[in-house]
Amino acid sequence: MKIPISPARASTLTANLTSIQKRITTASTSTSTSSPNSHPPRLVAVSKLKPASDILALHQPPVSQQHFGENYVQELLEKARLLPQTVRWHFIGGLQSNKAAQLAREVESLWAVESVDTVKKAGLLERGRKERDERLTETEGGGGGEPLRVFVQVNTSGEDSKSGVEPKSDTLRELGKYIRDECPHLRLQGLMTIGAIARSKATTAETENEDFISLRENRDWLAAELGSKPEDLELSMGMSEDFEGAIRQGSNEVRVGSTIFGERPPKKDAKVLEDTEGEKK
């Protein structure tokens, strides 16, 4: 199916993405209180509630953005069926147990799930990924592919409205060990936080975000508990409001949406495929 792309919209998106990439590079080379990353942080373009045409406009040359983030399982399933399998999908929304196995089984190019906070959800992702790999082995031969990367979400701000495990808790330790030892089709990629909005807005070049400091400390703590090195676990932190501060604190991945795509429509009005006439405007 050919997805029409408005040239004007593609130009705007490309300019926005290029601007973000330049800001990431600048922040990556600035002085940091944390250890500098050996590679520039990964940019996940958060495309939730935006049409497939927006994603395709950025995925194809000249920018060829690879990583895109989605918050809703059904929306991600629809987009993954329409768009090239070269898109690397990140699920970053609240993960419901009853949809975890389906997500891991049916999204062929699912690259990471960043909102794992219980052993049950990890086990369901393991089951779904195992079923996917078995299907690929039967239909295509050979192995089923690389493990699904998972990030453990930590509630660094302590807000009741936020998901995630408690910092430096038995739950965090046991979940990390479970993913590492009991889930051969998963890979413990690192830790993720969303953090408090107030802290995000207060983050400046001179101000350290408490949530970022906490996640880095939790990463170091979990690495020690698992007998591994801190650099073996990534940090996924930082969004449109505060990604530069996150990078200065050692983030390996930032998740930027509205600064690239603009204001999102209400969920009830969002369309995966826009009307052709609308695309031409």
C-alpha positions as CSV (number, residue, x, y, z in Angstrom):
1,M,0.0,0.0,0.0
2,K,1.4,3.4,-1.0
3,I,1.2,6.0,1.8
4,P,1.0,9.5,0.4
5,I,3.3,12.1,2.0
6,S,2.8,15.9,1.8
7,P,6.1,17.5,0.6
8,A,5.5,20.5,2.8
9,R,4.9,18.3,5.9
10,A,7.9,16.2,5.1
11,S,10.1,19.4,4.8
12,T,8.8,20.6,8.2
13,L,9.4,17.2,9.9
14,T,12.9,16.9,8.4
15,A,13.9,20.4,9.6
16,N,12.6,19.6,13.1
17,L,14.4,16.3,13.3
18,T,17.7,17.8,12.0
19,S,17.5,20.5,14.6
20,I,17.0,17.9,17.4
21,Q,20.0,15.9,16.1
22,K,22.2,18.9,16.2
23,R,21.1,19.7,19.7
24,I,21.9,16.1,20.7
25,T,25.4,16.3,19.2
26,T,26.0,19.6,21.0
27,A,24.8,18.3,24.4
28,S,26.9,15.1,23.9
29,T,30.1,17.0,23.5
30,S,29.5,19.4,26.4
31,T,31.1,18.9,29.8
32,S,29.3,16.4,32.0
33,T,29.4,15.4,35.6
34,S,28.9,11.8,34.5
35,S,31.0,9.6,32.3
36,P,30.7,10.6,28.6
37,N,29.0,8.2,26.2
38,S,31.2,6.5,23.7
39,H,28.4,6.9,21.1
40,P,25.9,9.7,20.6
41,P,22.6,9.0,22.4
42,R,20.0,7.2,20.4
43,L,17.1,9.3,19.3
44,V,13.6,7.8,19.6
45,A,11.1,9.9,17.7
46,V,7.9,9.5,19.6
47,S,5.2,9.2,17.0
48,K,2.2,8.3,19.1
49,L,-1.1,9.6,17.7
50,K,0.7,10.8,14.5
51,P,-0.1,9.3,11.1
52,A,2.0,6.7,9.4
53,S,2.8,9.2,6.7
54,D,4.8,11.3,9.3
55,I,6.8,8.3,10.2
56,L,7.5,7.3,6.6
57,A,8.6,10.9,5.8
58,L,11.3,10.7,8.4
59,H,12.2,7.0,7.9
60,Q,13.1,7.5,4.3
61,P,16.1,9.5,3.0
62,P,17.4,12.1,3.5
63,V,17.2,11.7,7.3
64,S,16.5,8.0,7.5
65,Q,15.4,8.0,11.1
66,Q,15.3,4.4,12.4
67,H,13.8,4.5,15.9
68,F,10.2,5.4,16.6
69,G,8.3,5.2,19.9
70,E,4.6,4.4,20.4
71,N,2.4,4.4,23.5
72,Y,-0.6,2.3,22.5
73,V,-0.4,-1.4,21.5
74,Q,-3.3,-1.3,18.9
75,E,-1.9,1.8,17.2
76,L,1.6,0.2,17.0
77,L,0.1,-3.0,15.6
78,E,-1.6,-1.0,12.8
79,K,1.4,1.1,12.0
80,A,3.8,-1.9,12.0
81,R,1.6,-3.6,9.4
82,L,1.7,-0.6,7.1
83,L,5.3,0.6,7.4
84,P,8.6,-1.0,6.4
85,Q,10.1,-3.6,8.7
86,T,13.2,-1.6,8.8
87,V,11.5,0.7,11.3
88,R,12.8,0.0,14.8
89,W,9.8,0.2,17.1
90,H,10.0,1.1,20.8
91,F,7.0,0.6,23.0
92,I,7.2,3.3,25.6
93,G,3.6,3.4,27.0
94,G,2.1,1.8,30.0
95,L,2.1,-1.9,29.3
96,Q,-1.0,-4.0,30.1
97,S,-0.4,-7.6,30.9
98,N,-3.2,-8.8,28.6
99,K,-1.5,-7.2,25.6
100,A,2.2,-7.9,26.4
101,A,2.4,-11.3,24.6
102,Q,0.6,-10.0,21.6
103,L,2.9,-7.1,21.3
104,A,6.0,-9.2,21.4
105,R,4.6,-11.8,19.0
106,E,3.0,-9.7,16.3
107,V,5.2,-6.6,15.9
108,E,7.9,-8.1,13.7
109,S,10.4,-5.2,14.0
110,L,9.8,-4.4,17.7
111,W,13.2,-3.3,18.9
112,A,12.6,-2.6,22.6
113,V,9.9,-2.4,25.3
114,E,10.7,0.3,27.7
115,S,8.0,0.1,30.3
116,V,8.5,-3.3,32.0
117,D,7.8,-3.1,35.7
118,T,6.7,-6.6,36.8
119,V,8.0,-10.1,36.5
120,K,4.6,-11.1,35.1
121,K,4.9,-8.6,32.2
122,A,8.5,-9.8,31.5
123,G,7.3,-13.4,31.4
124,L,4.5,-12.6,28.9
125,L,6.9,-10.7,26.7
126,E,9.2,-13.7,26.8
127,R,6.4,-16.0,25.8
128,G,5.3,-13.7,22.9
129,R,8.8,-13.3,21.6
130,K,9.4,-17.1,21.8
131,E,6.2,-17.7,19.8
132,R,7.4,-15.1,17.2
133,D,10.8,-16.7,16.9
134,E,9.3,-20.2,16.5
135,R,7.0,-18.9,13.8
136,L,9.9,-17.3,11.9
137,T,11.9,-20.4,12.2
138,E,9.1,-22.5,10.7
139,T,8.3,-20.1,7.8
140,E,11.8,-18.8,7.0
141,G,14.2,-21.3,8.4
142,G,17.2,-20.5,10.5
143,G,17.1,-18.7,13.9
144,G,14.3,-16.5,15.1
145,G,16.4,-13.3,15.4
146,E,18.0,-11.3,18.2
147,P,16.4,-11.1,21.7
148,L,13.8,-8.4,22.4
149,R,15.4,-5.5,24.3
150,V,13.6,-4.5,27.5
151,F,14.1,-1.6,29.8
152,V,12.9,-1.7,33.4
153,Q,10.9,1.4,34.3
154,V,11.9,3.0,37.6
155,N,9.5,5.4,39.3
156,T,12.3,7.9,40.3
157,S,9.9,10.7,41.2
158,G,7.7,8.6,43.5
159,E,4.5,9.9,42.0
160,D,1.4,7.7,42.3
161,S,0.5,8.6,38.8
162,K,3.7,7.1,37.4
163,S,4.4,3.4,36.7
164,G,7.6,1.8,37.5
165,V,9.4,-0.1,40.3
166,E,10.6,1.5,43.5
167,P,14.2,2.7,43.3
168,K,16.9,0.4,44.7
169,S,14.3,-2.1,45.8
170,D,14.1,-5.9,46.0
171,T,11.6,-5.7,43.1
172,L,14.1,-4.0,40.9
173,R,16.8,-6.5,41.7
174,E,14.5,-9.5,41.3
175,L,13.1,-8.2,38.0
176,G,16.6,-7.6,36.6
177,K,17.7,-11.1,37.6
178,Y,14.5,-12.7,36.2
179,I,14.9,-11.0,32.8
180,R,18.6,-11.9,32.7
181,D,18.3,-15.5,33.9
182,E,14.8,-16.7,33.0
183,C,14.1,-15.0,29.7
184,P,16.3,-16.2,26.9
185,H,14.3,-14.4,24.3
186,L,14.7,-11.0,26.1
187,R,17.8,-8.8,26.7
188,L,18.0,-6.5,29.7
189,Q,18.9,-3.3,27.9
190,G,18.8,-0.9,30.8
191,L,16.6,1.3,32.9
192,M,14.0,3.9,31.9
193,T,12.3,6.8,33.7
194,I,9.7,9.4,32.8
195,G,10.2,11.6,35.9
196,A,8.3,14.5,37.2
197,I,7.1,17.3,34.8
198,A,8.1,20.0,37.3
199,R,11.6,18.7,37.5
200,S,11.8,18.5,33.7
201,K,10.7,22.1,33.3
202,A,13.2,23.2,35.9
203,T,16.1,21.5,34.2
204,T,18.7,24.0,32.8
205,A,22.3,23.8,31.7
206,E,23.2,24.6,35.4
207,T,20.6,22.5,37.1
208,E,20.7,18.8,37.5
209,N,17.5,16.8,37.3
210,E,16.9,14.7,40.4
211,D,15.2,12.0,38.3
212,F,18.2,11.6,36.0
213,I,20.6,11.4,38.9
214,S,18.4,8.8,40.6
215,L,18.2,6.6,37.4
216,R,21.9,6.7,37.0
217,E,22.4,5.7,40.6
218,N,19.9,2.9,40.2
219,R,21.6,1.7,37.1
220,D,24.9,1.6,39.0
221,W,23.2,-0.2,41.9
222,L,21.5,-2.8,39.8
223,A,24.7,-3.5,37.8
224,A,26.5,-4.2,41.1
225,E,23.6,-6.4,42.3
226,L,23.8,-8.4,39.0
227,G,27.6,-8.6,39.0
228,S,27.9,-6.6,35.8
229,K,29.4,-3.3,34.8
230,P,27.3,-0.1,34.7
231,E,28.1,0.5,31.1
232,D,26.4,-2.9,30.3
233,L,23.1,-1.2,31.1
234,E,21.7,1.8,29.2
235,L,19.8,4.8,30.5
236,S,16.7,5.8,28.7
237,M,15.8,9.3,30.0
238,G,15.0,12.7,28.7
239,M,12.1,14.0,26.5
240,S,11.3,17.2,24.6
241,E,11.5,19.4,27.6
242,D,14.7,18.1,29.1
243,F,16.7,15.8,26.8
244,E,19.8,17.9,26.8
245,G,20.0,17.8,30.6
246,A,19.5,14.0,30.4
247,I,22.4,13.7,27.9
248,R,24.6,15.7,30.2
249,Q,23.8,13.2,32.9
250,G,24.8,10.2,30.8
251,S,21.6,9.2,29.0
252,N,22.1,6.7,26.2
253,E,18.7,7.3,24.7
254,V,16.3,10.3,24.5
255,R,12.6,10.1,23.6
256,V,11.5,13.2,21.7
257,G,8.0,13.7,20.3
258,S,6.3,17.1,20.2
259,T,9.4,19.0,19.3
260,I,9.6,16.9,16.1
261,F,6.0,16.2,15.3
262,G,4.2,19.2,16.8
263,E,1.1,19.1,19.0
264,R,-0.8,15.8,19.1
265,P,-4.5,15.5,18.4
266,P,-6.8,14.0,21.1
267,K,-6.6,10.3,21.0
268,K,-10.2,10.0,19.7
269,D,-9.3,12.1,16.6
270,A,-5.9,10.5,15.8
271,K,-5.7,8.6,12.5
272,V,-3.1,6.1,11.4
273,L,-3.9,6.8,7.8
274,E,-4.9,10.3,6.9
275,D,-7.4,11.1,4.1
276,T,-5.6,11.4,0.8
277,E,-7.0,14.9,0.2
278,G,-5.7,15.9,3.6
279,E,-2.2,14.7,2.6
280,K,-2.2,16.9,-0.5
281,K,-2.8,20.1,1.4
